[in-house]
Amino acid sequence: MPLTLRLADAAAIVPGRVLEGVFGLVGLVRPAAKPLHPSGRLLTAHLHRHGLGGADRTGVPWIDDPGESHAVARFSRAAGLPHVLPDVHGLALRVQDPAPGHEPADILMATTGLGAVTRFVLLPTRSPGARAYSTLLPYRTAGGPLLLAATADRRDSSRRLLAVATPRGDWRVFGHLVIDDDDTSGTGDVSISFDPVLHQLEGLAYDRWAVRLREGAYRAARRTRGARADGPGQPSARQEPIRTSRRRRSRGGRGRAR
């Protein structure tokens, strides 16, 4: 492993432990199945990907190639503050069928900016539709680090554009997300746990330093949910099945968390 990656890996251990302590403390002060993003709204969704061509291709088939996927989207507020107060909003996606024969995969995003610096900064807002969402931490791919984002479509407020960028590069749109009207909250919001470390899309992984940074927080969250505190990548973690509508719709709901 290159020296820079070893240093980044070591440097991420301490903040990772700090995040684990913070999540654990929040779980003690406010007992809930999810210490952060305690409640949310679950909606069925569809991902429509037109892909990327030529020099824009990333080497990740799920981004580069056209396709469609069913998904479940969860909109939530990180601290669970009253709606009159600004909060960091979260968008969690479970891609039910990312590719034939592949297990469901999770993508977690939060409200950030899209600039070279602000794409790495969590930004609170009152409305879930007021800012873009991004993965905040870059994925590791064969072609280099990449971030994903979901931004408002100015031409159609019922959908969000899906974009990809290098840490300092321009955003390139490769598809869009349509939120359906079907509310699946009856399946049990607290029983559904999204974990992008355990459930990754093919070709999109996290560097060890990013896993170190995240693993403490996810371990604390799993403990709070009563799940066994496995490390990232352990196959024993369970993905809860979620029923989604197979109907296609030309327009979907706006996905506002209420």
C-alpha positions in Angstrom: 0.0 0.0 0.0 1.4 3.4 -0.9 2.7 5.5 2.0 0.0 8.2 1.4 -2.8 5.6 1.7 -1.2 4.1 4.8 -1.0 7.6 6.4 -4.6 8.3 5.5 -5.7 5.0 6.8 -4.0 5.6 10.2 -5.3 9.2 10.4 -8.9 8.0 9.9 -8.8 5.7 12.9 -9.1 8.4 15.5 -12.0 10.4 13.9 -13.7 7.0 13.2 -13.6 6.2 16.9 -14.8 9.7 17.7 -17.8 9.2 15.4 -18.5 5.8 17.0 -18.6 7.5 20.4 -20.8 10.3 19.2 -23.3 7.9 17.6 -23.3 5.8 20.8 -23.9 8.9 23.0 -26.7 10.0 20.8 -28.2 6.5 21.1 -28.1 6.8 24.9 -29.5 10.3 25.1 -32.2 9.7 22.5 -32.9 5.9 22.4 -34.0 5.1 18.9 -33.5 2.4 16.3 -31.4 4.9 14.3 -29.2 7.3 16.3 -29.0 9.7 13.4 -31.7 10.2 10.8 -34.1 8.7 13.4 -37.2 8.8 11.2 -37.8 9.1 7.5 -40.2 8.7 4.7 -39.8 5.6 2.4 -40.9 5.9 -1.2 -40.6 3.6 -4.2 -38.3 5.0 -6.9 -36.9 4.2 -10.3 -33.4 4.9 -11.6 -33.1 5.7 -15.3 -29.5 5.7 -16.6 -28.6 6.9 -20.1 -24.9 6.3 -19.2 -21.8 8.1 -20.4 -19.8 7.9 -23.6 -16.4 8.7 -25.0 -14.0 10.4 -22.7 -16.6 10.8 -20.0 -16.7 7.1 -19.3 -15.6 6.1 -15.8 -15.0 2.4 -16.1 -17.9 1.7 -13.8 -20.6 -0.2 -15.7 -23.5 1.0 -13.5 -22.6 4.6 -14.4 -21.4 4.2 -18.0 -24.0 1.8 -19.4 -27.7 2.6 -20.0 -30.2 0.7 -17.8 -33.0 1.0 -15.3 -33.4 -0.1 -11.7 -36.1 -0.3 -9.2 -35.2 1.3 -5.8 -36.5 2.4 -2.5 -35.7 6.0 -1.4 -35.6 7.2 2.2 -35.7 11.0 2.9 -34.7 12.0 6.4 -33.4 14.7 8.6 -30.0 13.9 10.3 -30.7 15.3 13.8 -34.4 14.9 13.6 -35.0 18.6 14.4 -38.4 20.3 14.0 -39.2 21.1 10.4 -39.0 24.8 11.1 -35.3 24.5 11.9 -32.6 23.8 9.3 -31.1 20.3 9.3 -28.8 18.1 7.2 -31.1 16.1 5.0 -30.3 12.6 3.9 -31.3 10.6 0.8 -30.7 6.8 1.1 -31.2 4.6 -1.9 -31.5 0.9 -2.0 -31.0 -0.2 -5.7 -33.0 -3.4 -5.8 -31.6 -4.7 -9.2 -28.4 -2.9 -10.0 -27.5 -5.7 -12.5 -28.7 -9.2 -13.4 -27.6 -11.6 -10.6 -26.3 -8.9 -8.3 -27.5 -8.3 -4.8 -29.2 -5.0 -3.8 -26.8 -2.1 -3.2 -27.1 1.0 -1.0 -26.1 4.6 -1.8 -26.2 7.2 1.0 -26.2 10.9 0.2 -26.6 14.1 2.3 -27.2 17.7 1.5 -23.9 19.3 0.4 -22.7 21.8 -2.1 -21.4 21.0 -5.6 -18.3 23.2 -5.7 -14.7 21.9 -5.5 -14.8 22.4 -1.7 -18.5 22.4 -0.7 -19.1 19.0 -2.2 -17.2 17.8 0.9 -19.2 19.9 3.3 -22.5 19.0 4.9 -25.0 21.9 4.5 -28.2 22.1 6.6 -31.4 23.5 5.0 -35.0 23.6 5.9 -36.3 22.1 2.7 -35.1 18.7 1.4 -35.3 20.1 -2.1 -33.3 23.2 -1.5 -29.8 21.7 -2.0 -28.1 19.0 -3.9 -27.2 15.6 -2.3 -23.9 13.9 -2.7 -22.0 10.9 -1.3 -19.6 13.3 0.5 -16.8 10.7 0.6 -15.4 9.5 -2.8 -15.7 5.9 -4.0 -12.6 4.1 -5.2 -12.8 2.9 -8.8 -10.4 1.4 -11.3 -10.2 4.8 -13.0 -9.8 6.8 -9.8 -11.9 8.4 -7.1 -15.5 9.4 -7.9 -18.4 11.0 -6.1 -22.1 10.6 -6.9 -24.7 13.4 -6.6 -28.5 13.9 -7.0 -29.5 17.4 -8.0 -32.8 19.1 -8.8 -33.9 19.0 -12.4 -35.0 22.5 -13.3 -37.1 21.2 -16.2 -39.0 18.6 -14.2 -39.4 19.0 -10.4 -40.6 15.4 -10.1 -37.2 14.0 -10.6 -33.5 14.4 -9.6 -30.5 14.2 -12.0 -27.9 11.7 -11.2 -24.3 13.0 -11.7 -20.8 11.8 -11.2 -17.5 13.7 -10.7 -13.9 13.3 -9.7 -13.1 15.1 -6.4 -12.1 18.3 -8.2 -13.8 17.7 -11.6 -17.0 18.8 -13.3 -20.2 17.0 -12.7 -21.5 14.8 -15.5 -25.1 13.7 -15.6 -25.6 9.9 -16.3 -29.2 9.5 -15.5 -32.1 10.6 -13.3 -34.1 9.4 -10.3 -37.9 9.4 -10.3 -39.7 9.2 -7.0 -43.0 7.4 -7.2 -46.2 8.2 -5.3 -46.1 4.8 -3.6 -45.3 5.3 0.1 -43.8 2.2 1.6 -43.5 3.5 5.1 -45.9 0.7 6.2 -43.0 -1.8 5.7 -41.5 -0.4 8.9 -39.1 2.5 8.5 -36.9 1.6 11.5 -36.5 -2.0 10.4 -34.7 -1.0 7.1 -31.0 -0.3 7.5 -29.0 1.2 4.7 -25.2 0.5 4.8 -23.1 1.5 1.8 -20.0 -0.1 3.3 -21.6 -3.6 3.4 -23.8 -3.3 0.3 -21.8 -1.7 -2.5 -22.4 -1.3 -6.2 -20.0 -3.3 -8.5 -17.0 -1.2 -9.3 -17.7 1.3 -6.5 -15.8 0.7 -3.3 -14.3 2.7 -0.5 -10.7 3.2 0.3 -9.5 1.8 3.7 -9.3 5.3 5.2 -12.9 6.0 4.2 -14.0 2.6 5.7 -12.1 3.4 8.9 -13.8 6.8 9.1 -17.3 5.2 8.6 -17.0 1.9 10.4 -17.3 3.2 13.9 -20.4 5.2 13.1 -22.0 2.2 11.4 -20.9 -0.2 14.2 -22.6 2.1 16.8 -25.7 2.3 14.6 -25.9 -1.5 14.3 -25.6 -1.9 18.0 -28.4 0.6 18.6 -30.6 -1.4 16.2 -29.7 -4.5 18.2 -27.8 -6.0 15.3 -24.5 -7.8 15.7 -21.6 -5.2 15.4 -19.7 -6.8 12.5 -17.0 -4.9 10.7 -17.5 -3.6 7.2 -17.7 -6.1 4.5 -18.9 -9.0 6.7 -21.4 -11.2 4.8 -23.5 -11.8 8.0 -25.2 -8.4 7.8 -28.8 -8.8 6.7 -30.6 -6.8 4.0 -34.3 -6.5 4.7 -36.5 -7.3 1.7 -38.6 -4.3 0.6 -41.5 -4.7 -1.8 -41.6 -2.1 -4.5 -44.0 -1.3 -7.2 -43.1 -2.5 -10.7 -45.3 0.0 -12.3 -43.7 2.7 -14.5 -44.9 6.2 -14.2 -44.2 9.2 -16.3 -44.1 11.5 -13.2 -43.4 10.8 -9.6 -43.8 12.4 -6.2 -41.4 15.1 -5.1 -39.9 13.0 -2.3 -40.2 15.7 0.3 -39.5 14.3 3.8 -42.4 15.2 6.1 
